[in-house]
Amino acid sequence: MKLLCVADQIDPVVYSSAVKERFKDIDGVLCAGDLPMDYIDFIVSTLNKPTFFIFGNHNLKEFSYYHRSPALSTSSTFSAGKEPFVSAAVLPPGHGADYVGFKVLRAKKLTFTDPLTHKTTPLLIAGASGSLRYNNGINQYSDREMFFRLVRMWPQLFINKLKYGRYLDIFLTHAAPRHIHDLEDQCHKGFECFNWFIKKFKPEWFIHGHIHLYDSRTERLSTSGSTKIVNAYGYYIIEIPLKQE
């Protein structure tokens, strides 16, 4: 199974009349934030493949459709115990993509043979929108706030483990883990809690954006334990499951 990962910019290689031919072997798309919804619409309508997205810290025009309040970044929203999603009845006309921010999804339209159990299994995806707080804007969080949002996904992750023998295949975020691909300014620092999440739940892939790549020599693929970490800036293609060497 091949998945196209995109983030942060409208890439001319993707936003092209030749995209359907260029990515004809793609099975699905992962959008790691800071992308206009019109761009996601284009990808969905042109490739016609299952597509999943989260929000970053920019291009948040439709953020309020998926969250009760733009003030989701405040700790009071979480401490009140309120789920930050609105009724599907008030969502904008379908973009054809599934929002995976602070959710765990079992993508039954994307299945593969597990190399360990040899059973057919859905792709297991979880996501986390937003960046580290740097100016109190929409969809920004402290590391503690992000940690507690990850905690709310635990029950579904443990169900995955019981049912499929693993917690997760892909963790889709906008920000990077701390000290992996991130930068030292407050806006572009990664989350420490993402490193904990990787160690605890061992996703096969961790896909993020947020860190722009202006130099082709900049590292965009790293490993933490058994997890491959990818900066999806522009576009990048991954494969599930990993081919055995």
C-alpha positions in Angstrom: 0.0 0.0 0.0 1.4 3.4 -1.0 0.4 6.6 0.6 1.0 10.1 -0.6 1.9 12.5 2.2 1.5 16.3 1.7 2.0 19.3 4.0 2.6 23.1 4.2 2.7 24.1 0.5 0.8 23.7 -2.7 3.4 21.6 -4.5 3.4 22.0 -8.3 4.2 18.3 -8.7 0.9 17.5 -7.0 -1.2 20.5 -8.1 -0.9 19.5 -11.8 -3.0 18.2 -14.6 -0.6 15.2 -14.6 -1.2 14.3 -11.0 -3.4 11.3 -11.7 -0.9 9.7 -14.0 2.1 10.7 -11.8 0.6 9.1 -8.7 -1.5 6.3 -10.3 -0.2 3.7 -7.9 -1.2 5.7 -4.8 -3.8 4.1 -2.5 -4.4 7.0 -0.1 -3.4 10.5 0.9 -2.3 11.9 4.3 -2.4 15.7 4.7 -0.2 17.0 7.6 -1.6 20.5 8.0 -1.2 24.1 6.8 -2.9 23.3 3.5 -5.9 25.2 2.0 -9.0 23.1 1.9 -9.3 23.9 -1.8 -6.0 22.0 -2.3 -7.3 19.0 -0.4 -10.5 19.2 -2.5 -8.3 19.1 -5.6 -6.4 16.0 -4.4 -9.6 14.2 -3.4 -11.4 14.9 -6.6 -8.5 14.2 -8.9 -6.9 11.1 -7.3 -10.2 9.8 -5.9 -8.5 8.0 -3.1 -9.2 7.8 0.7 -7.7 11.0 2.2 -7.1 12.0 5.8 -6.1 15.4 7.2 -5.3 17.4 10.3 -5.0 21.2 10.8 -1.8 23.0 11.4 -1.3 26.6 12.7 -2.2 28.3 9.4 -5.1 27.9 6.9 -7.6 27.6 9.7 -10.6 29.2 8.0 -12.6 26.0 8.5 -11.2 25.0 11.8 -14.3 26.1 13.7 -16.4 23.7 11.6 -14.6 20.8 13.2 -14.1 22.2 16.7 -16.7 23.9 18.9 -14.5 27.0 19.6 -11.4 28.6 18.2 -10.3 28.8 21.8 -9.6 25.0 21.8 -6.0 25.9 22.7 -7.1 27.0 26.2 -6.8 24.4 29.0 -10.3 25.3 30.3 -11.8 23.7 27.2 -10.2 20.4 28.0 -10.6 20.5 31.7 -14.3 21.0 31.3 -14.3 17.5 29.8 -16.0 18.6 26.6 -15.4 16.8 23.3 -14.1 19.5 20.9 -16.1 18.2 17.8 -19.3 19.6 16.4 -22.2 17.8 14.9 -21.7 16.6 11.4 -24.9 18.5 10.5 -23.0 21.8 10.7 -19.9 20.8 8.8 -19.2 22.4 5.5 -20.2 20.6 2.3 -18.1 17.5 2.2 -14.5 17.8 1.2 -14.3 14.1 0.7 -11.5 13.8 3.3 -11.7 12.4 6.8 -10.6 14.7 9.7 -8.3 12.7 12.0 -7.4 15.5 14.5 -7.4 14.0 18.0 -9.1 10.8 16.7 -8.2 7.2 16.1 -9.6 5.8 12.8 -9.6 2.3 11.3 -9.5 2.9 7.6 -11.4 -0.1 6.3 -11.1 1.1 2.7 -7.4 0.8 3.1 -6.4 -2.8 4.0 -3.2 -4.8 3.8 -1.8 -8.1 5.0 -0.1 -7.9 8.3 3.4 -9.4 7.9 3.3 -10.8 11.5 -0.2 -12.3 11.6 -0.7 -12.7 7.8 -4.3 -11.5 8.3 -6.0 -8.7 6.3 -6.2 -5.6 8.5 -7.5 -2.0 8.1 -5.0 0.8 8.2 -4.9 2.2 11.8 -4.5 6.0 11.9 -4.4 8.6 14.7 -3.9 12.3 14.4 -3.1 15.5 16.3 -3.7 18.9 14.9 -1.8 22.1 15.8 1.5 23.4 16.9 3.3 24.4 20.1 1.9 27.6 21.5 3.9 30.7 20.5 1.4 33.6 20.2 -1.8 32.2 21.8 -3.3 31.8 18.3 -5.9 29.2 17.3 -4.9 25.5 17.4 -1.8 26.1 19.5 -1.1 24.1 22.7 1.4 23.7 25.5 3.1 20.4 25.8 0.9 19.5 28.7 -2.3 20.3 26.9 -1.2 18.2 23.9 -0.3 15.3 26.2 -3.8 15.3 27.7 -5.4 15.3 24.2 -3.3 12.3 23.4 -4.4 10.6 26.6 -8.0 10.8 25.4 -7.1 8.5 22.5 -5.8 5.7 24.8 -9.0 3.6 24.9 -9.2 3.3 21.2 -5.5 2.6 20.9 -5.8 -0.2 23.4 -8.8 -1.6 21.5 -6.6 -1.7 18.4 -3.9 -3.6 20.3 -6.4 -6.2 21.5 -8.1 -6.6 18.1 -5.2 -6.2 15.7 -2.1 -6.9 17.8 -0.7 -3.4 17.4 -1.7 0.1 18.5 -1.2 2.1 15.4 0.2 2.2 11.9 0.4 5.9 11.3 0.4 8.9 13.6 -0.4 12.1 11.6 0.5 15.4 13.1 1.5 18.9 12.1 4.3 19.6 14.6 7.3 17.4 14.9 8.5 15.5 17.9 11.0 17.5 20.1 14.6 17.3 18.8 13.6 15.3 15.7 13.4 17.6 12.6 12.2 20.6 14.7 13.8 24.0 15.2 14.7 26.0 18.2 12.3 29.0 17.8 9.2 28.7 19.9 6.9 28.4 16.9 8.7 25.4 15.4 9.8 23.5 18.4 8.3 20.0 18.6 6.3 18.4 21.3 8.1 16.4 24.0 4.9 14.3 24.5 5.1 13.1 20.9 8.4 11.3 21.8 6.5 9.6 24.7 3.7 8.7 22.3 6.2 7.1 19.9 7.9 5.1 22.6 4.6 3.9 24.1 2.5 3.1 21.0 5.2 2.4 18.4 3.4 3.6 15.2 5.2 2.3 12.1 5.2 5.8 10.6 5.0 9.3 12.2 4.1 11.8 9.5 4.4 15.6 10.3 4.8 18.9 8.5 5.4 22.4 9.9 9.2 22.4 9.2 9.8 23.9 5.8 12.6 22.4 3.7 14.5 25.0 1.8 17.7 22.9 1.3 17.5 19.4 -0.4 20.2 18.2 2.0 18.0 18.8 5.1 17.1 15.5 6.8 13.4 14.6 6.3 13.5 10.9 7.2 14.6 9.7 10.7 14.0 6.8 13.0 13.0 6.7 16.7 12.9 3.1 17.9 11.0 1.2 15.3 9.1 4.3 14.1 10.0 6.0 10.8 9.5 9.8 11.1 8.9 11.8 7.9 8.7 15.5 7.3 6.0 15.6 4.6 6.7 19.2 3.5 5.7 19.4 -0.2 5.1 15.7 -0.7 6.5 12.3 0.2 5.5 8.7 -0.5 5.5 6.0 2.2 4.6 2.3 2.0 2.6 0.2 4.4 3.8 -2.3 5.6 7.5 -1.6 5.3 9.2 -3.9 2.8 11.4 -6.5 4.5 15.1 -6.1 3.8 
